[in-house]
Amino acid sequence: CIEPLGLSIMDAAAALGVTRTTLSELENERRGISPELAVRLSKVFGSAESWLVQQAQYDLAHVRTERLKLKRLELV
């Protein structure tokens, strides 16, 4: 949430060079952080690498909570 930082979503989107929709989707977990967006975020909110690590951790946690129906491969 960016409001505690004193930024409106419109101001933050403009500063990052993205649309309000893009930032809103990110904030509401409907969009992931791409390498390009990570670089944009890093200009204001920390390193691009930290954003990409956080995205990877989120993705892994999300997949682990889903019930994947996979069969173990039998190696011959």
BELJONOR-V569090 format. One record per residue. N is the residue number from 0. PHI is phi in whole degrees, -180 to 180 (* if undefined). OMEGA is omega in radians with two decimals (* if undefined). Layout:
n & phi & omega
N & PHI & OMEGA
N & PHI & OMEGA
This chain:
n & phi & omega
0 & * & -3.06
1 & -100 & -3.12
2 & -60 & 3.10
3 & -62 & 3.11
4 & -84 & -3.13
5 & 82 & 3.13
6 & -114 & 2.97
7 & -81 & 3.12
8 & -63 & 3.11
9 & -66 & -3.14
10 & -65 & 3.14
11 & -65 & 3.13
12 & -61 & 3.13
13 & -63 & -3.14
14 & -64 & -3.12
15 & -88 & -3.12
16 & 73 & 3.09
17 & -126 & 3.11
18 & -79 & 3.06
19 & -59 & 3.14
20 & -61 & 3.13
21 & -59 & -3.11
22 & -68 & 3.10
23 & -63 & 3.11
24 & -63 & 3.10
25 & -64 & -3.12
26 & -63 & -3.11
27 & -97 & 3.07
28 & 59 & 3.06
29 & -107 & 3.12
30 & -144 & 3.08
31 & -90 & 3.14
32 & -97 & 3.09
33 & -82 & 3.06
34 & -56 & 3.12
35 & -63 & 3.13
36 & -66 & 3.10
37 & -61 & 3.11
38 & -65 & 3.11
39 & -62 & 3.13
40 & -63 & -3.10
41 & -65 & 3.13
42 & -66 & -3.09
43 & -121 & -2.92
44 & -123 & 3.09
45 & 104 & -3.00
46 & -70 & 3.10
47 & -62 & -3.14
48 & -60 & -3.13
49 & -65 & 3.10
50 & -67 & -3.14
51 & -70 & 3.07
52 & -64 & 3.12
53 & -62 & 3.12
54 & -65 & 3.13
55 & -63 & 3.11
56 & -64 & 3.10
57 & -62 & -3.13
58 & -60 & 3.13
59 & -63 & 3.13
60 & -62 & -3.14
61 & -64 & -3.14
62 & -66 & -3.12
63 & -65 & -3.14
64 & -81 & 3.08
65 & -79 & 3.13
66 & -91 & 3.14
67 & -79 & 3.13
68 & -101 & -3.12
69 & -119 & 3.07
70 & -101 & 3.11
71 & -70 & 3.11
72 & -78 & 3.06
73 & -99 & -3.13
74 & -82 & -3.11
75 & -98 & *
